[in-house]
Amino acid sequence: MTTLLSRDQYVATFSDERARMETDPFNVPFVWDYVHEIPKQDFQGFEIVEDQIPYVWEMGEGKYEHVLVGTTAENVFIVILLNNEEEKVHGHYLLNLNEEYGIEDA
């Protein structure tokens, strides 16, 4: 089962302190199993790129980790949010930085 997070739910997992992490440890089956279960409508027409995790961010003291899965569009990611305290996937969010920051011709 997957959970599409609203923007407010996604933003609520942020912390003032964040750290970029190595991506290799996150290129694991459970992340991809979750990604493959996401309903197509949650991708809003974007397509994921298999085995591409360009960024992982740890929030605060490590309660959440944001695993960014690449798409075929520049600056668009499916963010898988891991809740480390509960040791489970919290949900996912489509992060479109082109829309977020008004980037054109991306």
N, C-alpha and C positions, 0 to 999 in steps of 0.2 A: 504494500500500500504506500502511496506517495502523498505528499501534502504540498500543494501550491501555496506559498506564503504571500500575503499582501505586502505592499511596500512598507507599511507600518510595522508589520511583524518582522520583516527583513531588517529594517533599520534598528529595531529594538535589540538585535543581537550584536550591534556594534559597541565598541568601547573606545574611549579616548586613546588608549594604548593598544597598538596592534603591531604585530611582527610578521614579516614575510618569512615563510617557511620553505624548506626544500619540497619540491613537488613529487619526486619519485616515490616516497612512501605512500602517497595518496593514489597512485595509479594502480589500484588494487581491485580485485573482483567485486567487493561489496559496493564500491562507489559506482562501478559500471552496471552492476545488477540494478541498483536504484535508478540510474539514468535511463536504462532500457525499459523500466516500468512506467516512466513519466508519460502521461497521455500526450499525444501529438499536439493537441490544441494548446497545451502549456508552452510549447516552443514558439507559438505565434508565427509560424511559417519559417522559422530558422531551423537549420539542421546542425546537429552536433558533429564534431570531428572526433572520430574514435581515437582513444588513447592520447588525447591532447588535454593536459591539465597545465596551463601556463602559469597559474598563480594559486597559492594557498596562503591564506592569512589567518593568523591566530589572533583572537580578540581578547583583550584584557589579560586576565590570568589564566586563559586557556579554556574557559567554559565553552566557547564556540570556536569552530574553525570553519572558514569559508573556502570551499574547494571550487575553483572556477574552471568549468569545463568549456573548452573552446567550441565555437560554432564556425560555420563557413563565412560568416559576416565579420568584418573587422569591428572590434570593440563591443561585441555582443557575446555574452557568456550565460550559461546556465550555472547558477551558484548552488552547490549542494552544501547545506548547513549541517555540520556535525555538532551535536550536543555531547561534549565529553563527559559531563557530570552524569548524564543518564546513559551514556555509551550507546547512542542511537542517532539515526539521521533525524534532524529536526524538521526538515522540509527542503524545498527548493524555490528559487526565484530567478526569473529571467532578468538579467542585468543588461540593459541596452544603454551603454555609455554615450552612443550617438544621440539618442533622445535626451538622456539625462543632462548632457552638457551642450546640446545644440550643435553637435558636430555634423557638418554637411559634407557630401561627396565622400563618405567613408566606404 
